[in-house]
Amino acid sequence: MIYSSDRSSFMEGRSSASERCAEALDTINAKAELGAFLHVNSEGARSAAATSDERFAAGLARPLEGLIVGVKDNISVVGQPLTCASKMLDGFRPLYNATVIERLSDAGAIFVGKTNMDEFAMGSSNETSAFGPVRNSYDHERVPGGSSGGSAVAVASGMCHVALGSDTGGSIRQPAAFCGVYGLKPTYGRVSRYGLVAFASSLDQIGLFSNTIDDMQEVFRVIDGHDPLDATSVHHAAESAAELAAPRIAALPLSRLDGCAPEIVDAYAAFRERLVGLGATVDDVDLPHSELWIPTYFILATAEASSNLARFDGVRYGLRAEAEDGDITTASRSAGFGTEVQRRIMLGTFSLSKGYGEAYYTKAQQTRRLIREAYDRTFESYDAFALPTTPTTAFRLGEKSDPVSMWLSDYFTVSANIAGIPALSLPFGHDSSGLPIGMQLQGPMFSDERLMSLAKGLAASA
Ligand code: GLN
């Protein structure tokens, strides 16, 4: 099984990119019942691996030469399908690469295929995919989390070294926690969104899954940076990864975990102690307005989604359905979008409509500012904020059938997107059934490198 990339073994001739690639493709095949991939790029990956081996032999290896990467199916890769796990885009092949794909490819990465996800990245369990669910590799009757469930399972089960995902409200961190891998949602604007199918543009961010922080750091260095093709991309010099001698950590008080599974509470207490063991000071900080996280997120995310998804009308973009009454748009959108996507479009349309916009959308923009300011004030005195990633470990397929209980499972993750700050989920032990637990570190804007070094320190002290 491929785990961390250890590409020095390629350099020293102990193994080759082609061998590793064959191993990844075999694993994808052998574990097809997990549903992690929607499309496997066998030919393309083999030929890229052969090129990598030639480059190693010629001493021309690029920074990520031979690194095997899975790509969430809402990110554009030329020559591979792009479906967003929706019937709406079935059969579509994009004409250009996302900027992240260009950068990774120039650095020598190998793309093994497109990973399964919740339809248009809306969901927390990967059950809204039009092409079937993804199963958690620890327990096949359980969900992998979502929406980037395929990417999380692909990394957790040795199908690739790292995988790209997108995180609008937790879609990288929550599946990372459920699957026992690292997941990073970078600072908004650090990684170009060009070529990512938009869900909620002011919250969306491309990020990644890995089994080690070393792989995460290497990949982040390549995909980070300004892109003229993304208007929200920021100019920012990379921050030094220097470790803080005595990090000051603000931590969510244990008393705020009343809805959480007892084993999550215990793990969180142990996480705080581990931070103290690293030389950190850990203080309870009850961020104000946390009761507004979920409502603010779901109003903003659905409003932006209703606007972004308006382009799929069966005329300009997307599946075209026959309509006896001539209303192609209604017929196409009813046939192409699943229930959760339709629910979000209706909610978003409602909260933007005349007469309700003030009461909902404008209010949510105001509460967004309050949430941001609460983080700003906290980060005046602290280097990071610690909290669990999820209230429970992976739940069973079909267990959460009402949308609200599903939405509440995002309680700990959505605020980082609302504020635009970086956040990282790290594996932190298992519950008594052996299911992985994830803990989360959030930091001020542009502190991505610092969060990764903190996570590395934690792993080393385990
Ligand atoms: N689970 C959240 C939602 O359904 C987050 C999704 C995401 O980050 N793409 O909206």
Residues whose N, C-alpha, C, O or C-beta is under 5 A from the ligand:
A	BS01	LIG	A121 M122 G123 S124 G146 S147 S166 D167 T168 G169 G170 S171 D410
